[in-house]
Amino acid sequence: MSRFDGWRPRRQVIWAVVVAFCAMLLPATATGAPASEIGASGADSGATVVSALASDLGQTRIQGFNKHVATVTVGRTVVDSVVVVPRAQRVVLVKASRPGSSKFVTQSRGHSTANGTFRAVYAPNRAGTWRFQIVVLASKSRDGATAGPRVVKAVDRTAPASVTRVGFLVTSDSATLSWVNPTDKDFTGVTIRRAVGPQAPTSPVGGTAVTDTTRNVTTFKDSGLAAGTTYSYALFAHDASSNFSRATVTLRTQRLPVTGLTATQVTRTSIALAWTNPDDVDFTGVTIRRTDGPTPPVSPTDGTAVSDVLAPESTFTDTGLTPNTQYSYAVFANDAAHVASAATLTLRTRAPGTQAVLRVNPITTNSPNVTVGTSVAFDASDSLPAEGTDLTEWSIDYGDGSPVDTFTGPFGPADILNTEHTFTGNGDRTVTLSVTDGNNNTDTDVVVVHVFSAPTVSIQSENGSPVVGQDVVFDVNAQTPNGTTFTSWQMDVSGPEVFFLSGIGAPAPKLDPVAFNFPGTYTIDFTIMNDAGAIVFADSVVLDVGP
């Protein structure tokens, strides 16, 4: 027997000899691992025979990892089927780096099968670019391995839920919308669009832009609307990916109301109302309702019906009332189908017995402010005798040392009890009215009037010798005493052409430029008025306008 008889080489030795022999015949790179297999270091494995042998003996690799960029809708998944080599049951992690982040966080955890297969599921849960890694954890006998990144672009194509419980409050020129926002995590706000008429915009760029809210806003007031007009709103709940869901509401703004509601006369049993009607063509009239006490009716059916007054009438006298009683009125303008918000007024009827009532300048300012040297009107016409008799005397003490004016009657309801007085010095004056009726009942009323000096005003042109078409600027210096205010002004121009300019309140120090269209001599007169009944003229300005 040869000394080799019965000797069997070990399998490991035979394999080493074969590998070494092959290494001498092939280039070193021919023995490397496939490009799709990534080892623990993250580099392509297998550059030498030694490393290939080491991989078979224990180094971990991940085969079949897909490096291609994938695009998927948010909520859908991307799946890679990989193999862990050496084939065995290993702990595998799927890690994710969210959009805008560089940190990888474990998204799921599992095990490869006994033959090394693993189903890697990538689940982007919001829009943006994600990166995923597969990580095989190290075991007692083998190293770990990492494959990646796998880029997945997640596209959000799902709109948030629509807003709910859309409501509104309207006036004649505004609509205040309210709603409940959806609870979707990706909800970012509401785009509101508006259209005139019953059809709301169908897209977030249709109609007229109203506003774009943030996610916490649940109300918005849309102003500058037309009265008595139908508007339709679309509320588009949206996310950051421009996905929208739509809710709509149609409303009508209130029609124009009456204005300037006032009582022109109050007696013991009647109240005379007056107001200004709206000027729109749809207006047909007003509905007047009344309640006892301080709270006016809130609707055209609330309280007590007083009257339906057809346009263009703008006055009404409510009779049969109870003396010394408080009443509240609401006047609703309406048209064929719609009602405006109410104009309201609360007042009290006159009490029984003799009553003295004194008013100052009732036709002009109805203000206790008066001007020295200016005639002041005093009116006692609202005074009343006791029932069943007439006023027989009234007198007025002006409180400035001048004689008391006394007037005797009898005076019937149609008589006008008024007089005039001119104060010659500044200061407060207590004016006292006394009235007496046929039963010798008397009553007094006192008004303190404030007597001010007259305001002052001057005007001059900045242009010495203007020509036709040239802008002429006028400087105004107007002063009114403390405690009074300017109410209006007017500039009258006469000459080859005649016109006037006017304004409310105080005049500006520099008036808007004026151009003259014809040559010649012009006279400019300037007037100011204040709340003390003063009417003051500036010295006239003569202006020669050249051709």
C-alpha positions as a Python dict, from the first residue, in 0.01 Angstrom:
ca = {
    (1, 'M'): (0, 0, 0),
    (2, 'S'): (127, 340, -88),
    (3, 'R'): (164, 584, 191),
    (4, 'F'): (-118, 777, 29),
    (5, 'D'): (-346, 473, 36),
    (6, 'G'): (-646, 542, 256),
    (7, 'W'): (-580, 919, 270),
    (8, 'R'): (-870, 1142, 186),
    (9, 'P'): (-808, 1519, 154),
    (10, 'R'): (-1045, 1732, 358),
    (11, 'R'): (-1320, 1919, 165),
    (12, 'Q'): (-1194, 2258, 290),
    (13, 'V'): (-843, 2185, 167),
    (14, 'I'): (-968, 2071, -175),
    (15, 'W'): (-1181, 2386, -207),
    (16, 'A'): (-886, 2607, -112),
    (17, 'V'): (-666, 2441, -375),
    (18, 'V'): (-934, 2485, -642),
    (19, 'V'): (-987, 2848, -556),
    (20, 'A'): (-616, 2917, -552),
    (21, 'F'): (-577, 2749, -892),
    (22, 'C'): (-864, 2955, -1038),
    (23, 'A'): (-716, 3273, -896),
    (24, 'M'): (-401, 3208, -1097),
    (25, 'L'): (-603, 3168, -1419),
    (26, 'L'): (-855, 3461, -1383),
    (27, 'P'): (-823, 3836, -1313),
    (28, 'A'): (-883, 3930, -956),
    (29, 'T'): (-1207, 4119, -1031),
    (30, 'A'): (-1362, 3813, -1197),
    (31, 'T'): (-1394, 3648, -858),
    (32, 'G'): (-1580, 3941, -693),
    (33, 'A'): (-1946, 3944, -585),
    (34, 'P'): (-2219, 4071, -821),
    (35, 'A'): (-2267, 4453, -833),
    (36, 'S'): (-2610, 4425, -674),
    (37, 'E'): (-2468, 4264, -361),
    (38, 'I'): (-2359, 4512, -91),
    (39, 'G'): (-2158, 4404, 215),
    (40, 'A'): (-2134, 4534, 566),
    (41, 'S'): (-1905, 4818, 466),
    (42, 'G'): (-2158, 4945, 208),
    (43, 'A'): (-1908, 4884, -82),
    (44, 'D'): (-1939, 4626, -358),
    (45, 'S'): (-1807, 4299, -218),
    (46, 'G'): (-1549, 4048, -350),
    (47, 'A'): (-1228, 4198, -497),
    (48, 'T'): (-1004, 3903, -411),
    (49, 'V'): (-1021, 3529, -361),
    (50, 'V'): (-960, 3580, 6),
    (51, 'S'): (-1262, 3814, 47),
    (52, 'A'): (-1487, 3577, -152),
    (53, 'L'): (-1386, 3296, 71),
    (54, 'A'): (-1443, 3511, 377),
    (55, 'S'): (-1798, 3601, 254),
    (56, 'D'): (-1885, 3235, 221),
    (57, 'L'): (-1750, 3179, 565),
    (58, 'G'): (-1940, 3468, 745),
    (59, 'Q'): (-1950, 3821, 588),
    (60, 'T'): (-2311, 3945, 541),
    (61, 'R'): (-2435, 4073, 207),
    (62, 'I'): (-2771, 4197, 76),
    (63, 'Q'): (-2857, 4083, -275),
    (64, 'G'): (-3126, 4228, -503),
    (65, 'F'): (-3145, 4581, -354),
    (66, 'N'): (-3306, 4820, -608),
    (67, 'K'): (-3132, 5158, -641),
    (68, 'H'): (-3377, 5309, -889),
    (69, 'V'): (-3585, 5617, -793),
    (70, 'A'): (-3951, 5529, -743),
    (71, 'T'): (-4259, 5756, -751),
    (72, 'V'): (-4567, 5662, -552),
    (73, 'T'): (-4888, 5822, -423),
    (74, 'V'): (-4890, 5902, -52),
    (75, 'G'): (-5049, 5608, 129),
    (76, 'R'): (-4916, 5353, -123),
    (77, 'T'): (-4601, 5146, -73),
    (78, 'V'): (-4293, 5039, -266),
    (79, 'V'): (-4162, 4683, -217),
    (80, 'D'): (-3813, 4538, -274),
    (81, 'S'): (-3751, 4162, -248),
    (82, 'V'): (-3394, 4104, -127),
    (83, 'V'): (-3184, 3809, -10),
    (84, 'V'): (-2957, 3811, 291),
    (85, 'V'): (-2638, 3615, 223),
    (86, 'P'): (-2527, 3385, 382),
    (87, 'R'): (-2883, 3263, 371),
    (88, 'A'): (-3023, 3251, 719),
    (89, 'Q'): (-3290, 3397, 942),
    (90, 'R'): (-3165, 3746, 1037),
    (91, 'V'): (-3311, 4062, 1197),
    (92, 'V'): (-3374, 4321, 924),
    (93, 'L'): (-3468, 4689, 968),
    (94, 'V'): (-3621, 4926, 713),
    (95, 'K'): (-3506, 5279, 795),
    (96, 'A'): (-3648, 5602, 649),
    (97, 'S'): (-3523, 5957, 614),
    (98, 'R'): (-3821, 6192, 589),
    (99, 'P'): (-3835, 6482, 339),
    (100, 'G'): (-3608, 6761, 457),
    (101, 'S'): (-3426, 6540, 710),
    (102, 'S'): (-3088, 6366, 692),
    (103, 'K'): (-3154, 6133, 985),
    (104, 'F'): (-3262, 5773, 924),
    (105, 'V'): (-3523, 5638, 1164),
    (106, 'T'): (-3647, 5278, 1183),
    (107, 'Q'): (-3981, 5252, 1007),
    (108, 'S'): (-4034, 4874, 1030),
    (109, 'R'): (-3860, 4564, 1170),
    (110, 'G'): (-3871, 4201, 1054),
    (111, 'H'): (-3677, 3880, 989),
    (112, 'S'): (-3543, 3724, 676),
    (113, 'T'): (-3657, 3366, 615),
    (114, 'A'): (-3438, 3061, 668),
    (115, 'N'): (-3330, 3085, 303),
    (116, 'G'): (-3242, 3455, 345),
    (117, 'T'): (-3534, 3617, 159),
    (118, 'F'): (-3687, 3942, 293),
    (119, 'R'): (-3970, 4162, 167),
    (120, 'A'): (-3872, 4527, 228),
    (121, 'V'): (-4174, 4759, 232),
    (122, 'Y'): (-4118, 5136, 199),
    (123, 'A'): (-4418, 5339, 322),
    (124, 'P'): (-4393, 5720, 271),
    (125, 'N'): (-4680, 5876, 468),
    (126, 'R'): (-4652, 6232, 342),
    (127, 'A'): (-4553, 6411, 26),
    (128, 'G'): (-4189, 6473, -60),
    (129, 'T'): (-3864, 6292, -135),
    (130, 'W'): (-3787, 6004, 101),
    (131, 'R'): (-3472, 5790, 136),
    (132, 'F'): (-3483, 5433, 266),
    (133, 'Q'): (-3217, 5188, 389),
    (134, 'I'): (-3223, 4816, 458),
    (135, 'V'): (-3015, 4722, 761),
    (136, 'V'): (-2928, 4365, 860),
    (137, 'L'): (-2828, 4358, 1224),
    (138, 'A'): (-2510, 4175, 1324),
    (139, 'S'): (-2547, 3833, 1482),
    (140, 'K'): (-2308, 3636, 1706),
    (141, 'S'): (-2144, 3471, 1407),
    (142, 'R'): (-2188, 3726, 1127),
    (143, 'D'): (-2142, 4098, 1065),
    (144, 'G'): (-2432, 4333, 988),
    (145, 'A'): (-2491, 4501, 651),
    (146, 'T'): (-2659, 4816, 515),
    (147, 'A'): (-2806, 4871, 170),
    (148, 'G'): (-2927, 5204, 41),
    (149, 'P'): (-3041, 5465, -1),
    (150, 'R'): (-3351, 5386, -202),
    (151, 'V'): (-3511, 5716, -314),
    (152, 'V'): (-3892, 5725, -320),
    (153, 'K'): (-4080, 6037, -429),
    (154, 'A'): (-4421, 6050, -261),
    (155, 'V'): (-4692, 6250, -436),
    (156, 'D'): (-5003, 6363, -244),
    (157, 'R'): (-5310, 6328, -466),
    (158, 'T'): (-5570, 6308, -186),
    (159, 'A'): (-5759, 6622, -91),
    (160, 'P'): (-5845, 6693, 272),
    (161, 'A'): (-6210, 6668, 369),
    (162, 'S'): (-6423, 6972, 294),
    (163, 'V'): (-6519, 7230, 555),
    (164, 'T'): (-6857, 7173, 719),
    (165, 'R'): (-7137, 7367, 889),
    (166, 'V'): (-7092, 7672, 667),
    (167, 'G'): (-7296, 7966, 800),
    (168, 'F'): (-7320, 8339, 741),
    (169, 'L'): (-7437, 8674, 875),
    (170, 'V'): (-7512, 8952, 628),
    (171, 'T'): (-7552, 9329, 626),
    (172, 'S'): (-7628, 9550, 329),
    (173, 'D'): (-7258, 9562, 234),
    (174, 'S'): (-7091, 9261, 395),
    (175, 'A'): (-7112, 8887, 454),
    (176, 'T'): (-6943, 8716, 749),
    (177, 'L'): (-6880, 8347, 676),
    (178, 'S'): (-6815, 8081, 939),
    (179, 'W'): (-6731, 7711, 907),
    (180, 'V'): (-6574, 7407, 1075),
    (181, 'N'): (-6234, 7298, 942),
    (182, 'P'): (-6154, 6932, 858),
    (183, 'T'): (-5931, 6734, 1093),
    (184, 'D'): (-5692, 6601, 822),
    (185, 'K'): (-5332, 6631, 937),
    (186, 'D'): (-5221, 6773, 601),
    (187, 'F'): (-5496, 7038, 591),
    (188, 'T'): (-5335, 7382, 552),
    (189, 'G'): (-5619, 7631, 504),
    (190, 'V'): (-5920, 7746, 304),
    (191, 'T'): (-5928, 7935, -25),
    (192, 'I'): (-6251, 8137, -58),
    (193, 'R'): (-6381, 8249, -399),
    (194, 'R'): (-6697, 8445, -476),
    (195, 'A'): (-6936, 8486, -769),
    (196, 'V'): (-7241, 8706, -821),
    (197, 'G'): (-7556, 8496, -858),
    (198, 'P'): (-7661, 8145, -752),
    (199, 'Q'): (-7364, 7952, -899),
    (200, 'A'): (-7051, 7928, -684),
    (201, 'P'): (-6703, 7906, -845),
    (202, 'T'): (-6607, 7550, -935),
    (203, 'S'): (-6229, 7586, -908),
    (204, 'P'): (-5986, 7763, -673),
    (205, 'V'): (-5908, 8016, -949),
    (206, 'G'): (-6268, 8079, -1057),
    (207, 'G'): (-6479, 8380, -967),
    (208, 'T'): (-6339, 8658, -749),
    (209, 'A'): (-6068, 8599, -489),
    (210, 'V'): (-6188, 8666, -134),
    (211, 'T'): (-5916, 8529, 94),
    (212, 'D'): (-5684, 8234, 165),
    (213, 'T'): (-5684, 8142, 533),
    (214, 'T'): (-5447, 7944, 753),
    (215, 'R'): (-5554, 7614, 911),
    (216, 'N'): (-5675, 7771, 1238),
    (217, 'V'): (-5909, 8034, 1086),
    (218, 'T'): (-6282, 7954, 1090),
    (219, 'T'): (-6446, 8287, 1004),
    (220, 'F'): (-6402, 8572, 756),
    (221, 'K'): (-6586, 8899, 683),
    (222, 'D'): (-6618, 8990, 316),
    (223, 'S'): (-6684, 9364, 290),
    (224, 'G'): (-6762, 9607, 11),
    (225, 'L'): (-7056, 9409, -129),
    (226, 'A'): (-7360, 9551, -304),
    (227, 'A'): (-7689, 9573, -113),
    (228, 'G'): (-7972, 9338, -203),
    (229, 'T'): (-7747, 9115, -416),
    (230, 'T'): (-7713, 8736, -436),
    (231, 'Y'): (-7359, 8601, -392),
    (232, 'S'): (-7234, 8242, -400),
    (233, 'Y'): (-6916, 8141, -219),
    (234, 'A'): (-6695, 7836, -269),
    (235, 'L'): (-6473, 7734, 24),
    (236, 'F'): (-6185, 7512, -93),
    (237, 'A'): (-6012, 7322, 188),
    (238, 'H'): (-5658, 7249, 68),
    (239, 'D'): (-5328, 7090, 160),
    (240, 'A'): (-4970, 7183, 73),
    (241, 'S'): (-4989, 6980, -251),
    (242, 'S'): (-5273, 7193, -393),
    (243, 'N'): (-5538, 6926, -344),
    (244, 'F'): (-5879, 7082, -284),
    (245, 'S'): (-6223, 6985, -162),
    (246, 'R'): (-6518, 7222, -212),
    (247, 'A'): (-6807, 7346, -1),
    (248, 'T'): (-7049, 7616, -115),
    (249, 'V'): (-7300, 7861, 25),
    (250, 'T'): (-7534, 8111, -143),
    (251, 'L'): (-7660, 8421, 36),
    (252, 'R'): (-7818, 8757, -30),
    (253, 'T'): (-7699, 9082, 125),
    (254, 'Q'): (-7958, 9291, 301),
    (255, 'R'): (-8127, 9560, 101),
    (256, 'L'): (-8051, 9927, 180),
    (257, 'P'): (-8225, 10050, 499),
    (258, 'V'): (-8394, 10379, 572),
    (259, 'T'): (-8172, 10638, 742),
    (260, 'G'): (-8214, 10941, 963),
    (261, 'L'): (-8511, 10811, 1162),
    (262, 'T'): (-8630, 11084, 1399),
    (263, 'A'): (-8937, 11209, 1586),
    (264, 'T'): (-9054, 11543, 1452),
    (265, 'Q'): (-9323, 11588, 1717),
    (266, 'V'): (-9410, 11412, 2043),
    (267, 'T'): (-9737, 11473, 2227),
    (268, 'R'): (-9906, 11289, 2510),
    (269, 'T'): (-10081, 11051, 2276),
    (270, 'S'): (-9889, 11064, 1945),
    (271, 'I'): (-9542, 11045, 1795),
    (272, 'A'): (-9466, 11180, 1447),
    (273, 'L'): (-9185, 10990, 1271),
    (274, 'A'): (-8977, 11097, 972),
    (275, 'W'): (-8695, 10922, 786),
    (276, 'T'): (-8499, 10919, 460),
    (277, 'N'): (-8586, 10645, 211),
    (278, 'P'): (-8317, 10448, 24),
    (279, 'D'): (-8272, 10556, -337),
    (280, 'D'): (-8249, 10216, -511),
    (281, 'V'): (-8506, 10131, -777),
    (282, 'D'): (-8628, 9814, -598),
    (283, 'F'): (-8745, 9996, -285),
    (284, 'T'): (-9124, 9978, -239),
    (285, 'G'): (-9190, 10106, 113),
    (286, 'V'): (-9141, 10055, 487),
    (287, 'T'): (-9295, 9846, 762),
    (288, 'I'): (-9322, 10018, 1102),
    (289, 'R'): (-9339, 9806, 1419),
    (290, 'R'): (-9357, 9921, 1782),
    (291, 'T'): (-9292, 9778, 2129),
    (292, 'D'): (-9352, 9916, 2478),
    (293, 'G'): (-9024, 9979, 2660),
    (294, 'P'): (-8659, 10028, 2562),
    (295, 'T'): (-8610, 9732, 2322),
    (296, 'P'): (-8715, 9787, 1957),
    (297, 'P'): (-8871, 9508, 1749),
    (298, 'V'): (-8614, 9276, 1594),
    (299, 'S'): (-8812, 9167, 1288),
    (300, 'P'): (-9102, 9284, 1066),
    (301, 'T'): (-9331, 9050, 1263),
    (302, 'D'): (-9213, 9139, 1614),
    (303, 'G'): (-9400, 9379, 1840),
    (304, 'T'): (-9712, 9570, 1737),
    (305, 'A'): (-9791, 9658, 1377),
    (306, 'V'): (-9803, 10034, 1325),
    (307, 'S'): (-9824, 10084, 947),
    (308, 'D'): (-9697, 9982, 604),
    (309, 'V'): (-9599, 10306, 432),
    (310, 'L'): (-9557, 10296, 55),
    (311, 'A'): (-9278, 10482, -123),
    (312, 'P'): (-9210, 10768, -171),
    (313, 'E'): (-9379, 10871, 157),
    (314, 'S'): (-9127, 10921, 440),
    (315, 'T'): (-9338, 11033, 740),
    (316, 'F'): (-9600, 10879, 966),
    (317, 'T'): (-9776, 10984, 1287),
    (318, 'D'): (-9855, 10709, 1537),
    (319, 'T'): (-10160, 10805, 1743),
    (320, 'G'): (-10364, 10662, 2032),
    (321, 'L'): (-10061, 10626, 2258),
    (322, 'T'): (-10051, 10639, 2639),
    (323, 'P'): (-9910, 10952, 2806),
    (324, 'N'): (-9571, 10932, 2979),
    (325, 'T'): (-9495, 10592, 2824),
    (326, 'Q'): (-9175, 10473, 2662),
    (327, 'Y'): (-9206, 10332, 2309),
    (328, 'S'): (-8948, 10180, 2074),
    (329, 'Y'): (-8992, 10182, 1697),
    (330, 'A'): (-8833, 9981, 1417),
    (331, 'V'): (-8870, 10089, 1054),
    (332, 'F'): (-8790, 9816, 797),
    (333, 'A'): (-8732, 9913, 434),
    (334, 'N'): (-8851, 9645, 193),
    (335, 'D'): (-8903, 9552, -169),
    (336, 'A'): (-9104, 9278, -335),
    (337, 'A'): (-8918, 8998, -157),
    (338, 'H'): (-8655, 9131, 84),
    (339, 'V'): (-8639, 9333, 403),
    (340, 'A'): (-8358, 9560, 525),
    (341, 'S'): (-8219, 9585, 874),
    (342, 'A'): (-8425, 9819, 1088),
    (343, 'A'): (-8373, 10183, 1174),
    (344, 'T'): (-8475, 10217, 1540),
    (345, 'L'): (-8580, 10492, 1779),
    (346, 'T'): (-8681, 10492, 2147),
    (347, 'L'): (-8863, 10784, 2314),
    (348, 'R'): (-9136, 10869, 2564),
    (349, 'T'): (-9472, 11036, 2518),
    (350, 'R'): (-9539, 11353, 2710),
    (351, 'A'): (-9667, 11335, 3067),
    (352, 'P'): (-10003, 11481, 3178),
    (353, 'G'): (-10006, 11835, 3313),
    (354, 'T'): (-9855, 12163, 3197),
    (355, 'Q'): (-9509, 12133, 3043),
    (356, 'A'): (-9260, 12394, 2929),
    (357, 'V'): (-9015, 12291, 2653),
    (358, 'L'): (-8747, 12530, 2524),
    (359, 'R'): (-8531, 12472, 2217),
    (360, 'V'): (-8244, 12685, 2077),
    (361, 'N'): (-8197, 12737, 1703),
    (362, 'P'): (-8420, 12435, 1630),
    (363, 'I'): (-8422, 12481, 1254),
    (364, 'T'): (-8044, 12517, 1210),
    (365, 'T'): (-7807, 12360, 1461),
    (366, 'N'): (-8040, 12284, 1756),
    (367, 'S'): (-7729, 12352, 1964),
    (368, 'P'): (-7680, 12556, 2284),
    (369, 'N'): (-7370, 12710, 2123),
    (370, 'V'): (-7441, 13064, 1996),
    (371, 'T'): (-7232, 13353, 1866),
    (372, 'V'): (-7212, 13699, 2014),
    (373, 'G'): (-7387, 13958, 1799),
    (374, 'T'): (-7580, 13690, 1607),
    (375, 'S'): (-7957, 13654, 1628),
    (376, 'V'): (-8057, 13338, 1819),
    (377, 'A'): (-8397, 13171, 1774),
    (378, 'F'): (-8578, 13038, 2082),
    (379, 'D'): (-8877, 12809, 2037),
    (380, 'A'): (-9141, 12708, 2294),
    (381, 'S'): (-9387, 12543, 2056),
    (382, 'D'): (-9348, 12200, 2214),
    (383, 'S'): (-9483, 12332, 2544),
    (384, 'L'): (-9821, 12188, 2646),
    (385, 'P'): (-10103, 12301, 2877),
    (386, 'A'): (-10290, 12061, 3101),
    (387, 'E'): (-10559, 11862, 2921),
    (388, 'G'): (-10877, 12058, 2856),
    (389, 'T'): (-10715, 12401, 2849),
    (390, 'D'): (-10481, 12623, 2646),
    (391, 'L'): (-10161, 12811, 2723),
    (392, 'T'): (-10243, 13168, 2817),
    (393, 'E'): (-9895, 13312, 2874),
    (394, 'W'): (-9532, 13237, 2814),
    (395, 'S'): (-9222, 13436, 2900),
    (396, 'I'): (-8849, 13401, 2845),
    (397, 'D'): (-8561, 13537, 3055),
    (398, 'Y'): (-8237, 13542, 2854),
    (399, 'G'): (-8012, 13550, 3160),
    (400, 'D'): (-7802, 13842, 3042),
    (401, 'G'): (-7975, 14127, 3223),
    (402, 'S'): (-8193, 14222, 2927),
    (403, 'P'): (-8571, 14265, 2981),
    (404, 'V'): (-8782, 13951, 3007),
    (405, 'D'): (-8999, 13893, 2701),
    (406, 'T'): (-9360, 13809, 2790),
    (407, 'F'): (-9630, 13694, 2548),
    (408, 'T'): (-9999, 13654, 2629),
    (409, 'G'): (-10266, 13439, 2468),
    (410, 'P'): (-10462, 13220, 2479),
    (411, 'F'): (-10247, 13011, 2246),
    (412, 'G'): (-10396, 12720, 2056),
    (413, 'P'): (-10205, 12411, 1933),
    (414, 'A'): (-10147, 12574, 1593),
    (415, 'D'): (-9976, 12881, 1738),
    (416, 'I'): (-9597, 12903, 1700),
    (417, 'L'): (-9429, 13017, 2019),
    (418, 'N'): (-9093, 13154, 1917),
    (419, 'T'): (-8878, 13464, 1948),
    (420, 'E'): (-8526, 13587, 1877),
    (421, 'H'): (-8251, 13742, 2088),
    (422, 'T'): (-7898, 13872, 2030),
    (423, 'F'): (-7635, 13832, 2301),
    (424, 'T'): (-7381, 14113, 2327),
    (425, 'G'): (-7118, 13948, 2545),
    (426, 'N'): (-6934, 13615, 2570),
    (427, 'G'): (-6997, 13354, 2835),
    (428, 'D'): (-7265, 13111, 2954),
    (429, 'R'): (-7619, 13236, 2991),
    (430, 'T'): (-7907, 13055, 3165),
    (431, 'V'): (-8223, 13104, 2962),
    (432, 'T'): (-8552, 13029, 3141),
    (433, 'L'): (-8890, 12962, 2978),
    (434, 'S'): (-9208, 12989, 3186),
    (435, 'V'): (-9554, 12886, 3061),
    (436, 'T'): (-9901, 12926, 3216),
    (437, 'D'): (-10228, 12761, 3109),
    (438, 'G'): (-10595, 12859, 3154),
    (439, 'N'): (-10613, 12682, 3491),
    (440, 'N'): (-10318, 12891, 3611),
    (441, 'N'): (-10086, 12586, 3603),
    (442, 'T'): (-9725, 12685, 3538),
    (443, 'D'): (-9404, 12509, 3435),
    (444, 'T'): (-9050, 12614, 3348),
    (445, 'D'): (-8768, 12483, 3130),
    (446, 'V'): (-8407, 12597, 3149),
    (447, 'V'): (-8137, 12590, 2879),
    (448, 'V'): (-7778, 12705, 2932),
    (449, 'V'): (-7647, 12869, 2616),
    (450, 'H'): (-7276, 12918, 2552),
    (451, 'V'): (-7200, 13249, 2385),
    (452, 'F'): (-6876, 13254, 2182),
    (453, 'S'): (-6690, 13516, 1984),
    (454, 'A'): (-6729, 13498, 1609),
    (455, 'P'): (-6479, 13290, 1411),
    (456, 'T'): (-6232, 13463, 1179),
    (457, 'V'): (-6132, 13391, 820),
    (458, 'S'): (-5914, 13535, 547),
    (459, 'I'): (-5827, 13417, 197),
    (460, 'Q'): (-5564, 13514, -59),
    (461, 'S'): (-5433, 13389, -391),
    (462, 'E'): (-5079, 13255, -431),
    (463, 'N'): (-5083, 13363, -798),
    (464, 'G'): (-5045, 13736, -852),
    (465, 'S'): (-5145, 13758, -1219),
    (466, 'P'): (-5264, 13419, -1344),
    (467, 'V'): (-5353, 13346, -1706),
    (468, 'V'): (-5633, 13142, -1855),
    (469, 'G'): (-5596, 12772, -1778),
    (470, 'Q'): (-5334, 12825, -1508),
    (471, 'D'): (-5393, 12654, -1171),
    (472, 'V'): (-5459, 12910, -901),
    (473, 'V'): (-5404, 12815, -536),
    (474, 'F'): (-5593, 12994, -257),
    (475, 'D'): (-5460, 13006, 99),
    (476, 'V'): (-5722, 13009, 376),
    (477, 'N'): (-5669, 13109, 738),
    (478, 'A'): (-5979, 13016, 942),
    (479, 'Q'): (-6010, 13006, 1322),
    (480, 'T'): (-6309, 12920, 1540),
    (481, 'P'): (-6321, 12964, 1922),
    (482, 'N'): (-6239, 12671, 2146),
    (483, 'G'): (-6558, 12479, 2220),
    (484, 'T'): (-6696, 12527, 1869),
    (485, 'T'): (-6635, 12349, 1540),
    (486, 'F'): (-6664, 12445, 1175),
    (487, 'T'): (-6964, 12292, 1004),
    (488, 'S'): (-6911, 12405, 641),
    (489, 'W'): (-6748, 12655, 404),
    (490, 'Q'): (-6815, 12795, 58),
    (491, 'M'): (-6618, 12991, -201),
    (492, 'D'): (-6822, 13190, -455),
    (493, 'V'): (-6655, 13301, -779),
    (494, 'S'): (-6814, 13568, -998),
    (495, 'G'): (-6685, 13733, -1316),
    (496, 'P'): (-6662, 13615, -1678),
    (497, 'E'): (-6770, 13278, -1540),
    (498, 'V'): (-6965, 13201, -1220),
    (499, 'F'): (-6921, 12896, -999),
    (500, 'F'): (-6877, 12796, -637),
    (501, 'L'): (-6684, 12542, -431),
    (502, 'S'): (-6796, 12411, -93),
    (503, 'G'): (-6708, 12158, 172),
    (504, 'I'): (-6813, 12006, 506),
    (505, 'G'): (-6618, 12089, 820),
    (506, 'A'): (-6315, 12314, 831),
    (507, 'P'): (-6160, 12447, 509),
    (508, 'A'): (-5813, 12323, 418),
    (509, 'P'): (-5526, 12574, 458),
    (510, 'K'): (-5471, 12534, 85),
    (511, 'L'): (-5774, 12477, -135),
    (512, 'D'): (-5758, 12255, -439),
    (513, 'P'): (-5621, 12447, -739),
    (514, 'V'): (-5875, 12635, -952),
    (515, 'A'): (-5834, 12708, -1324),
    (516, 'F'): (-6016, 12998, -1493),
    (517, 'N'): (-6131, 12945, -1852),
    (518, 'F'): (-6186, 13307, -1955),
    (519, 'P'): (-5978, 13621, -1911),
    (520, 'G'): (-6110, 13908, -1705),
    (521, 'T'): (-6166, 14028, -1350),
    (522, 'Y'): (-6302, 13783, -1094),
    (523, 'T'): (-6434, 13841, -740),
    (524, 'I'): (-6384, 13561, -486),
    (525, 'D'): (-6604, 13561, -174),
    (526, 'F'): (-6533, 13307, 101),
    (527, 'T'): (-6774, 13211, 382),
    (528, 'I'): (-6740, 12989, 690),
    (529, 'M'): (-7008, 12850, 926),
    (530, 'N'): (-6970, 12694, 1271),
    (531, 'D'): (-7193, 12507, 1518),
    (532, 'A'): (-7257, 12827, 1715),
    (533, 'G'): (-7468, 12963, 1430),
    (534, 'A'): (-7197, 13196, 1304),
    (535, 'I'): (-7175, 13289, 936),
    (536, 'V'): (-6857, 13486, 865),
    (537, 'F'): (-6736, 13632, 535),
    (538, 'A'): (-6374, 13689, 446),
    (539, 'D'): (-6268, 14006, 267),
    (540, 'S'): (-6327, 13960, -106),
    (541, 'V'): (-6034, 13883, -332),
    (542, 'V'): (-6021, 14049, -675),
    (543, 'L'): (-5824, 13852, -930),
    (544, 'D'): (-5727, 13965, -1281),
    (545, 'V'): (-5686, 13670, -1516),
    (546, 'G'): (-5489, 13740, -1831),
    (547, 'P'): (-5537, 13580, -2173),
}
